[in-house]
Amino acid sequence: MRCSKVCVFALRDSLEILKELGLGPTFLLLTGGGAKSAFIRQLQADVFGLPVATVNREEGGAYGAALLAAVGAGAFPDLKSAAQRTLTRRAVAQPNPEIHRAYDPIYHRFHRSLLR
């Protein structure tokens, strides 16, 4: 269990960087092995404070690269339309605001420990 939380806190670091850059998402799409677990999906939703969903594709990075290539080859006019036409959201996990508030100080302690 502890490893799951540490991994999710590390992912939240990336999310916080996106927010600092003004690119904070309103939801996240998950792929890969961890996304198959309802526990991990809910943990991510609660730690991030965002809804998370899986999609109908397993390989996120490779599939994203294929979509970019398809846009470049003219199969789709842009990446947004490529994603809309080929991806379907599944298994949405909504964050629990109380649990998110409980994880917040734990995350900040984790983050400070990385700066030492």
Sequence and secondary structure as in RCSB ss.txt:
>XXXX:A:sequence
MRCSKVCVFALRDSLEILKELGLGPTFLLLTGGGAKSAFIRQLQADVFGLPVATVNREEGGAYGAALLAAVGAGA
FPDLKSAAQRTLTRRAVAQPNPEIHRAYDPIYHRFHRSLLR
>XXXX:A:secstr
 HHHHHHHHHHHHHHHHHHHTT   SSEEE SSGGG HHHHHHHHHHHTS EEEES S HHHHHHHHHHHHHTTS
SSSHHHHHHHH  EEEEE   HHHHHHHHHHHHHHHHHHT 
